[in-house]
Amino acid sequence: MLGGIVQTIRSCVGDADLMLIGAAARDLLLQHLHGIDTRRKTNDVDLAFAVADWPAYETMKAALVASGEFEPSKRIHHRLLCKIGLPIDIVPFGGIESPNAEIAWPPDGNDIMSVIGYVEARSAADDILLPGDEPLAVPTLPMFALLKLFAWEDRYRIQPGKDATDLLFVLDNAFRTMGLELLYETAPELLEADDFDVDLAGAWMLGADVRTTIDRFSRRCQAILAKVSTTLEREVDPDGSLTLIGQIHANDPERARLKLIAFGNGVHQVAMLTRKGFGKA
């Protein structure tokens, strides 16, 4: 189904620069590539489109609607419905962004959406071949985790739990996807640490891979690091609200909190469970 949707979109708008995001990306990364059952199935498709400006985005959207294969949502700017009724969200990023990685939806620009991390995720994305030999860019699992953290921060009040659940599920399965060999290659010192824990090491490696990616591809590295810190400092403070953990109803909230700490410390390249403030050794 996904391959057919992407093929139809490209037949309408040409060689569009697409990246799969959201739960469908989670399923491809975890279930299809690593055999990990994601349990919660998705009923929509989220695609990020790299575009130069708003006219380019509106032209692309109009072409999709004119094809008769899609119809626009009456309520949501970036949503289309394909013939079978499946919602397709098309989120623009790239040249359309403001300097602080936000997009302001026309016509009045009052509806603001953050797309920080999208450019970096696209730069490091892997092409996955869908059924029908249709290629599609998909973020690496570490960058998917970063995008989920930022998505949660931006919309946890209006969509509680969804992004938090995806993020913690990725952290729960991080070591299975990253692997012992990578740990030996990138951070063998973790194996000798007194606080070594295989699950926390996986979360740390995810974060460390995020840092490698943004150091290589981002012109907004410091802004991304600051956003990670601002979000996680609040969410791992045992005396704080622990909103993120509370929204997923974790069986072991303390383990979830430690995985968030490990992920944040990996991003900032400090010891696995140092907690003097993210980014401080």
Secondary structure, DSSP 8 states (H G I E B T S, - for coil): -HHHHHHHHHHHHSS--EEEEHHHHHHIIIIIHH-----S--SSEEEEEEESSHHHHHHHHHHHHHTTSEEE-SS-TTEEEETTS-EEEEEEEETTS-TTSEEEETTT--EEEE-TTHHHHHHH-EEEEETTTEEEEE--HHHHHHHHHHHHHHHTTTSTTHHHHHHHHHHHTHHHHH-HHHHHHH-GGGGGSTT--HHHHHHHHHHHHHHHHHHHH-S-HHHHHHHHHHHHHHHH-TTS--HHHHHHT-SSHHHHHHHHHHHHHHHHT--TT--SSTT--
